[in-house]
């Protein structure tokens, strides 16, 4: 059974994951309207990943005999000046998520909840990947600058990204 501190913290993280999903869905729709369907695709995949993260946390609370409490999702921005600005905002957001996961991991250690700590280890690794992906895209976009052909090429590249459900979901 989860103690209340851990359960409340995980419920807060569920809300943060749904906020992330909503943010990336907003970004996807913004870039779709801008005619950058490949960039929109990248954010659609991110949207699905964040939903999966929330689902992993909900499944975990239920497995531990806790109660999932869904809260309202804060409104998200709806426009960005450029793809570079959107990916910079994404990196900044993912760094906040990383801090939140790390705080949750610290709480699990303090509460001597080793099962939660072990589940969170997957998320710690996932956040390293999330931040790295953003940094790489920001670097590519910085190299491109105002080059329209470069933007066209990166848009085509990002159109090939596909969603793969996390293996941790299959185990639940």
Secondary structure, DSSP 4 states (H G I P E B T S, - for coil): ---HHHHHHHHHHHHHHHHHHHHHHHHHHHHHHTT-HHHHHHHHHHHHHHHHHHHHHHHHHHHTT------PPPP-----SSHHHHHHHHHHHHHHHHHHHHHHHHHHHHTT-HHHHHHHHHHHHHHHHHHHHHHHHHHHHHHHTT-HHHHHHHHHHHTT------HHHHT-
